[in-house]
Amino acid sequence: MREFFDSSPDMTKGAINSIMSERNRIAHGESSQITVARVREYLERSVAVLEFIENQCMNQR
C-alpha cells in the first residue's frame, strides 16, 4: 500500500480518511454535511485503491 500511496496524489489517501471520518460521525449519531457529489468523488478515488489491491492479490497467485 505504501507503494501505491507514495505514487498517488494525497487526495486519494485524504478521500479514504474522509470516508472513514464521515462514517464514524454518522455511526455515532452526529450530523454530516456530506453531499452526494462528494461521496461520488471519494468513491472514484477509493476505487483506484481497491483496483491496486486486487492487482496485488492477483499477482500473488
C-alpha positions in Angstrom: 0.0 0.0 0.0 2.8 2.4 0.8 4.0 2.0 -2.8 0.5 3.0 -4.0 0.2 6.0 -1.8 3.7 7.1 -2.5 2.9 7.2 -6.2 -0.6 8.5 -5.7 -1.7 12.1 -5.1 -2.5 12.9 -1.4 -6.1 13.4 -2.5 -6.6 9.6 -2.6 -5.5 9.0 0.9 -7.5 12.0 2.0 -10.6 10.6 0.3 -10.3 7.4 2.2 -9.7 9.2 5.5 -12.7 11.4 4.8 -14.9 8.4 4.1 -14.0 6.9 7.4 -14.5 10.1 9.3 -18.0 10.6 7.8 -18.9 7.0 8.5 -17.8 7.4 12.2 -19.8 10.6 12.5 -22.9 9.1 11.2 -22.5 5.8 13.1 -22.2 7.8 16.4 -25.3 9.8 15.7 -23.6 13.1 14.7 -24.8 15.2 11.8 -23.0 15.2 8.5 -22.9 17.8 5.8 -21.5 15.4 3.1 -23.1 15.7 -0.3 -23.8 13.0 -3.0 -21.2 14.7 -5.2 -18.6 14.5 -2.5 -19.3 10.8 -1.9 -19.1 10.2 -5.6 -15.7 11.9 -5.7 -14.4 9.9 -2.7 -15.8 6.7 -4.3 -13.9 7.3 -7.6 -10.7 7.8 -5.7 -11.2 4.8 -3.5 -11.9 2.5 -6.5 -8.3 3.1 -7.6 -7.0 1.8 -4.2 -9.2 -1.3 -4.5 -8.0 -2.0 -8.0 -4.4 -1.7 -6.8 -5.1 -4.2 -4.0 -6.9 -6.5 -6.4 -3.9 -6.4 -8.8 -1.5 -7.1 -6.0 -3.6 -10.2 -4.9 -3.9 -11.5 -8.5 -0.1 -11.2 -8.9 0.4 -13.3 -5.8 -1.1 -16.4 -7.4 
